């Protein structure tokens, strides 16, 4: 059932173009192209969920928490609604003060993560007896429409990732990002925070993503595998990114530690100089996510600061900028897309890098030590 792949994780990385296509088929309304009186986004969510919306709070763990950070960025930047992201395990024991007209979103691939379920349960209960403005509005994003989460929330967005067997989340992360693009665009459309031209532009670019992910898989894997072999003795890795790609630095680091057991941390690139830069020397490779956009030059200059400490510098970046290719010792090439769409491409080479480092070390990539696919204890 691995269809010729050595591990489920690699198979699932390769399934991502298909998952993105399936999400596009479900979330985008084709009729909109010819009939502008229809809604371009098709998530099946009622207007009531959004009425007078003042705040969004997102609750998740692990990789789903990383996807939620990108969701926050999209909801704030596209729809103009303040959003917060909470770790489920923290929310439960220090719930933030209640805010009115708040949409609460639980994000869980399995739909069974105990921390996430109990945080949402608690939120539902503490709002239930209050007046209208404080009534719970619960939305789930999950890969299991029959799960505990799906039963608990008022509405759920199906991630359509298909069953994920590898313990490390890969295609489910991509699918969560797609769900957040859909949600943020749905919100933006209904609140009229984006022009129709801009909406159209983003939708057209979303449709390019499957082909662009395929291009990364086809052109980069061999090189990433070879690069991975150079890290057999490496003990620490640093990932840096900013803005919408800061969570990709966190995700790159989490993937690596989970399956290769190498110590890895993700930082917002601008924070390095406030402490973590002290860690750097020639033994600590730095992976910089440098995607063109509002913080591109900033990330490049943060990367240069790392290089000045003799760190080996790996860039996740398009190759069309000679300045960037000069800074980096190694380049993991991704297509040049607009910033808003870049995380979904930037994560793919990082998944491959972690996979090949762990596989080369001979580790059990699909069943890493101490981890379970679904964490049903709090
Ligand atoms: C990372 C990973 C975990 C899960 C986390 C939440 O690769 O798999 O960090 O993301 O346990 O799981 P779900 O999304 O099922 O709630």
Boltz pocket constraint, residues with backbone or C-beta under 6 A from the ligand:
constraints:
  - pocket:
      binder: B
      contacts: [[A, 61], [A, 62], [A, 63], [A, 64], [A, 65], [A, 107], [A, 108], [A, 109], [A, 110], [A, 111], [A, 112], [A, 113], [A, 116], [A, 167], [A, 168], [A, 169], [A, 170], [A, 254], [A, 255], [A, 258], [A, 372], [A, 373], [A, 374], [A, 375]]
      max_distance: 6.0
